[in-house]
Amino acid sequence: MKKVLFLALAAASFTFASCDSKKENAQENAAENVEASGEAKADAMEDQADAVRDSADAKADAMEDNADAMPSQATPAPAEGATK
């Protein structure tokens, strides 16, 4: 009988220990809201950085394509085995 009573008291104490006060819940909710807001701002900044990077890559690719389309001004190397 003592074991059953001890187990019941232990279970009850864990139940009460897991209950939060309204003030604690409010503080936890406020902290979660701050965290969520920070995550949203960080995500927006990452999206903006990706857009800038993509724009720079597109501009660089266009410049390289333009350079490749121009005729070469370099003197070609002599053919292998050719003599002067």
C-alpha positions as CSV (number, residue, x, y, z in Angstrom):
1,M,0.0,0.0,0.0
2,K,2.9,2.4,0.8
3,K,4.3,1.8,-2.7
4,V,1.0,2.7,-4.4
5,L,0.7,5.8,-2.2
6,F,4.3,6.9,-3.0
7,L,3.8,6.4,-6.7
8,A,0.6,8.4,-6.6
9,L,2.3,11.3,-4.8
10,A,5.3,11.2,-7.2
11,A,2.9,11.3,-10.2
12,A,1.0,14.2,-8.7
13,S,4.2,16.1,-7.9
14,F,5.3,15.7,-11.6
15,T,2.0,16.9,-12.7
16,F,2.2,20.1,-10.7
17,A,5.8,20.7,-11.6
18,S,5.0,20.6,-15.3
19,C,2.3,23.3,-14.9
20,D,3.5,26.8,-15.9
21,S,2.1,30.0,-14.5
22,K,0.3,32.5,-16.7
23,K,3.2,35.0,-16.3
24,E,5.7,32.3,-17.4
25,N,3.6,31.4,-20.4
26,A,3.3,35.0,-21.4
27,Q,7.1,35.5,-21.2
28,E,7.7,32.3,-23.2
29,N,5.2,33.5,-25.9
30,A,6.9,36.9,-26.1
31,A,10.2,35.2,-26.5
32,E,8.9,33.0,-29.2
33,N,7.4,36.0,-31.0
34,V,10.8,37.8,-30.9
35,E,12.5,34.7,-32.3
36,A,9.9,34.3,-35.1
37,S,10.3,38.0,-36.0
38,G,14.1,37.6,-36.1
39,E,13.8,34.6,-38.3
40,A,11.4,36.4,-40.7
41,K,13.8,39.3,-41.0
42,A,16.8,37.0,-41.6
43,D,14.8,35.1,-44.3
44,A,14.0,38.4,-46.0
45,M,17.6,39.5,-45.9
46,E,18.7,36.1,-47.3
47,D,16.2,36.5,-50.2
48,Q,17.4,39.9,-50.9
49,A,21.0,38.8,-50.9
50,D,20.1,35.9,-53.3
51,A,18.4,38.4,-55.7
52,V,21.5,40.7,-55.7
53,R,23.8,37.7,-56.3
54,D,21.6,36.4,-59.1
55,S,21.6,39.9,-60.7
56,A,25.4,40.1,-60.5
57,D,25.8,36.6,-62.0
58,A,23.4,37.5,-64.9
59,K,25.3,40.7,-65.6
60,A,28.7,38.9,-65.5
61,D,27.4,36.2,-67.8
62,A,26.1,38.8,-70.2
63,M,29.5,40.6,-70.2
64,E,31.3,37.3,-70.8
65,D,28.9,36.4,-73.6
66,N,29.5,39.8,-75.2
67,A,33.3,39.3,-74.9
68,D,33.1,35.9,-76.5
69,A,31.1,37.2,-79.4
70,M,33.8,39.7,-80.3
71,P,36.5,38.7,-82.8
72,S,39.8,37.8,-81.2
73,Q,42.6,40.4,-81.5
74,A,45.3,38.0,-80.3
75,T,48.0,36.8,-82.7
76,P,47.4,33.2,-83.4
77,A,50.2,30.8,-82.3
78,P,52.1,29.1,-85.1
79,A,50.9,25.7,-86.1
80,E,52.8,22.8,-84.6
81,G,55.8,21.8,-86.7
82,A,55.7,25.0,-88.8
83,T,59.0,26.6,-89.6
84,K,59.8,30.3,-90.1
